[in-house]
Amino acid sequence: MLPLPSRAALLPAASLALCSSPLAADGRICVVTRRSGTFVLDAKPEFRQLARRQLASDSSDLNASPAVCGGRIYPRSDERLCCAGAAKS
């Protein structure tokens, strides 16, 4: 089991309100925050942020652990259910 980085190491400049359990899949850790977006981290002992995703036009609060199905991730907010991931060919 890999230790998760501290909040301070994760995003020193962002105000975090974590709203779900981290999700580990495919060598990555997905951390969902209430209003600062979703952060994708490398699932290795040393900290490495791979991506940050946030919908600019969405002011709703994410408030649950995301679901994963068929290679896609489904985060839920207080207003909608979103889908992220590659379309199947």
C-alpha positions as CSV (number, residue, x, y, z in Angstrom):
1,M,0.0,0.0,0.0
2,L,1.4,3.4,-1.0
3,P,1.1,6.3,1.4
4,L,-0.8,9.3,0.2
5,P,0.9,12.7,0.3
6,S,-0.2,15.1,2.9
7,R,-2.7,17.9,2.0
8,A,0.1,20.4,2.2
9,A,2.3,18.5,-0.3
10,L,-0.7,17.8,-2.6
11,L,-1.7,21.4,-3.3
12,P,0.0,24.1,-1.2
13,A,-1.7,26.9,-3.0
14,A,-5.3,25.6,-3.3
15,S,-7.8,25.5,-0.5
16,L,-8.8,21.9,-0.4
17,A,-12.1,20.6,0.7
18,L,-11.8,16.9,0.1
19,C,-15.2,15.3,-0.3
20,S,-14.5,11.7,-1.1
21,S,-12.1,8.8,-0.7
22,P,-9.2,8.8,-3.1
23,L,-9.7,6.4,-6.0
24,A,-6.8,4.2,-7.2
25,A,-6.9,2.8,-10.7
26,D,-4.5,2.1,-13.6
27,G,-1.4,3.3,-11.7
28,R,-3.0,6.6,-10.8
29,I,-4.7,8.1,-7.8
30,C,-7.7,10.4,-8.3
31,V,-8.4,12.9,-5.6
32,V,-11.7,14.8,-5.9
33,T,-12.2,18.2,-4.1
34,R,-15.4,20.0,-3.5
35,R,-14.5,23.1,-5.5
36,S,-10.9,22.9,-6.6
37,G,-11.3,20.2,-9.2
38,T,-10.1,16.7,-9.5
39,F,-6.4,15.9,-9.2
40,V,-4.7,12.9,-10.8
41,L,-1.5,11.7,-9.0
42,D,1.0,9.1,-10.0
43,A,0.6,6.1,-7.7
44,K,4.2,5.9,-6.7
45,P,5.9,6.7,-3.3
46,E,7.3,10.0,-4.6
47,F,4.7,12.8,-5.2
48,R,3.9,13.6,-8.8
49,Q,0.8,15.4,-10.0
50,L,-0.1,14.3,-13.5
51,A,-3.2,16.4,-14.1
52,R,-5.8,18.7,-12.7
53,R,-9.3,18.8,-14.2
54,Q,-12.0,21.4,-13.4
55,L,-15.0,22.5,-15.5
56,A,-14.7,26.2,-15.9
57,S,-18.4,26.7,-16.5
58,D,-19.5,24.5,-13.5
59,S,-20.0,26.2,-10.1
60,S,-21.6,23.2,-8.5
61,D,-19.9,21.3,-5.6
62,L,-18.6,17.8,-6.1
63,N,-19.8,15.9,-3.1
64,A,-19.2,12.2,-3.5
65,S,-16.7,9.5,-4.4
66,P,-16.6,9.1,-8.2
67,A,-17.8,5.9,-9.8
68,V,-15.7,4.1,-12.4
69,C,-17.1,1.9,-15.2
70,G,-15.8,0.9,-18.6
71,G,-12.7,3.0,-18.5
72,R,-14.6,6.2,-17.6
73,I,-15.0,8.1,-14.4
74,Y,-18.3,9.5,-13.2
75,P,-18.0,12.4,-10.7
76,R,-21.3,13.6,-9.1
77,S,-22.0,17.1,-8.0
78,D,-25.0,18.6,-6.2
79,E,-26.4,19.5,-9.7
80,R,-25.3,16.9,-12.2
81,L,-23.5,13.7,-13.1
82,C,-20.5,14.1,-15.4
83,C,-18.5,11.6,-17.4
84,A,-14.8,11.7,-18.2
85,G,-12.8,9.2,-20.2
86,A,-12.0,8.1,-23.7
87,A,-14.8,7.1,-26.0
88,K,-14.8,3.5,-27.1
89,S,-14.1,2.8,-30.7
